[in-house]
Amino acid sequence: MTCAKRHVECRIEVDHPSGEMEYVVGNNGCANPQPVCPRGQFDDYTKCKTICQQGGHAEIHALELAHKAGIDVRGGRAIVTGHYWICEPCGRVLRHAGIKTVTIVL
């Protein structure tokens, strides 16, 4: 299940010279999803981890899935849906992994 407040997905696509494309899709899933977000207006994201048991950000989840599948993401692209920006840690790991473009779809 995913976050009650905002469902975020990150699709990482890699084109190969053969014309084949590989992709993975990560999300901000929760091990203990709530029907209503427990965070108040001024709360930080602590409750996401402690109550909802959110595993992490969609971008990092997608990179982990690509690694497990043996997909080399260098030169690939990330398409993020459900969010309006990329946080600094996610931007850093995407760049470090070799992702060339990031598209945000609202």
N, C-alpha and C positions, 0 to 999 in steps of 0.2 A: 504494500500500500504506500501511498505517497502523502506528502505534507497536506494538511487540511487548508492551510493558508495559500500556498502557492506550489503548483506542480511544475517542476523545472526538468527539462530534458536536454541532454547534450548528445548530438549525433556527430560522431567523428567519421569522416569519409576519406578514403585514400584511393586515388586512381592509379592504376598500373599501366605501364606501356602497352600491355596486351589488350587494353580496353576494358579489362575487368575492374570492378570497384568493390572494395571491402569496406564494411562499416560496423560500428558498434553504437549502441545507444545506452547512455547512462542516465540515471535520474536521482532525485533527492528523496529516495524512498525511506520509509520509517519502519522499524521493527515493531513499534507500539503506536500506530497511528491513532489520532484522536478525532472525534467527530467535529470538534471546534478547536481552533488553535489556542493553546494555553497561554501564549505570550500576550502580555498587555501592551499598550501603545508604546511605552518607553522601555520595555524589557529588551535585553540583549538576546542572543541566540542560545543561551545556556539551557533553557527548557527544551529546545529542539533535541539536544543530546540526552538530557536527563529524563525527560518525560516521554517524548516521542521516540527516542533512541534512533534519531536520524543518523545514518551512517556517514554522511558527508555530502559534499556538493556534487551535482550532476557531472560537472566537467572532470572531477577527479575520479568519480565512479566510471565514467567512459574510458578514461586512460587505463584504469585498472583492468577493465574488461578487455581492452585491446591487448594489453600485456599478457593476460592469461590466454588469449586466443592466438598469441604469437603474431599479431598484426603490427607491422612497423608503421607508425603514424607520421614519420618524418615527411614533410611536404604536403601533408593532408590539410583538411579544413574541418572546423568545428561549427556546427549550427546549434545555437542555444535557443530554446523556446521556453516561454513562460517567465522570463526574467528580463529586466530592462538594462542590465549592466553585468560586467564580469568583475568579480572581486579581485583584488590584487594577488592573493595567493593562487587563485585559479588561473589568472592571466599569466603568472610566472611559470606555473607548471606546464601550461599549454605551450608557451614559448620554448621552454626547456626541452619539451618532448619533440619539438620541431614542427608544430602546427603553424602553417603559413597564414591562414586567414581564419577569422572568427566572424560569423554572422549572427546577429541577434534578431530573432523573430518574436515580436510581441504578440 
